[in-house]
Amino acid sequence: MQLEGSRLKPLSPWWRHAAILVAFVGFSVLTVITVLTYTNAPPIPARVLDSAGHTLFTGDEIERGQEVFSSTA
């Protein structure tokens, strides 16, 4: 049912511009946060020694442990 005399106005083109601007700014912020997260990550040592000089664990073991922690299986 349509009322007489009522006409729908088309949306202003500024809505499209605003939506594109918000999406662009949002993805830009997410990209910057992602880059900062990876560039500011703590270094992984090649090996960790105890006070007597014996190797406790290596960098490879640390990375494998991170993989195990991150796995979903």
C-alpha positions as CSV (number, residue, x, y, z in Angstrom):
1,M,0.0,0.0,0.0
2,Q,1.5,3.3,-1.1
3,L,0.2,6.7,0.1
4,E,-0.5,9.3,-2.5
5,G,2.0,12.1,-2.6
6,S,4.7,10.3,-0.7
7,R,7.9,10.0,-2.7
8,L,11.2,8.4,-1.6
9,K,14.2,10.6,-1.9
10,P,17.4,9.0,-3.2
11,L,20.2,8.9,-0.7
12,S,22.8,11.7,-0.9
13,P,26.0,10.6,-2.5
14,W,27.8,11.8,0.7
15,W,26.6,8.6,2.4
16,R,28.6,6.6,0.0
17,H,31.6,8.8,0.5
18,A,31.3,8.6,4.3
19,A,31.0,4.8,4.3
20,I,34.1,4.4,2.1
21,L,36.0,6.9,4.3
22,V,35.1,5.0,7.5
23,A,36.0,1.6,5.9
24,F,39.4,3.1,4.6
25,V,40.2,4.6,8.0
26,G,39.2,1.4,9.9
27,F,41.3,-0.9,7.7
28,S,44.2,1.6,7.9
29,V,44.1,1.5,11.7
30,L,44.0,-2.3,11.7
31,T,47.0,-2.5,9.3
32,V,49.0,-0.1,11.5
33,I,48.2,-2.1,14.6
34,T,49.2,-5.4,12.9
35,V,52.5,-4.0,11.7
36,L,53.3,-2.6,15.1
37,T,52.4,-5.9,16.8
38,Y,54.9,-7.8,14.6
39,T,57.7,-5.2,14.7
40,N,57.5,-4.8,18.4
41,A,57.5,-8.5,19.2
42,P,60.1,-9.5,21.7
43,P,63.2,-11.2,20.2
44,I,63.6,-15.0,20.6
45,P,67.1,-15.9,21.9
46,A,69.2,-18.5,20.0
47,R,69.5,-20.4,23.3
48,V,69.0,-19.9,27.0
49,L,71.8,-20.9,29.4
50,D,71.7,-21.7,33.1
51,S,74.3,-20.3,35.5
52,A,76.7,-23.2,34.9
53,G,76.6,-22.5,31.1
54,H,74.4,-25.5,30.1
55,T,71.7,-25.0,27.5
56,L,68.3,-25.0,29.0
57,F,66.4,-24.6,25.7
58,T,67.0,-23.2,22.2
59,G,65.1,-20.7,20.0
60,D,63.8,-23.6,17.9
61,E,62.3,-25.2,20.9
62,I,60.6,-21.9,21.8
63,E,59.2,-21.5,18.3
64,R,57.9,-25.1,18.4
65,G,56.3,-24.5,21.8
66,Q,54.6,-21.4,20.4
67,E,53.3,-23.5,17.5
68,V,51.9,-26.1,19.9
69,F,50.3,-23.4,22.0
70,S,48.7,-21.8,18.9
71,S,47.5,-25.0,17.3
72,T,43.8,-25.7,17.5
73,A,44.0,-29.5,17.2
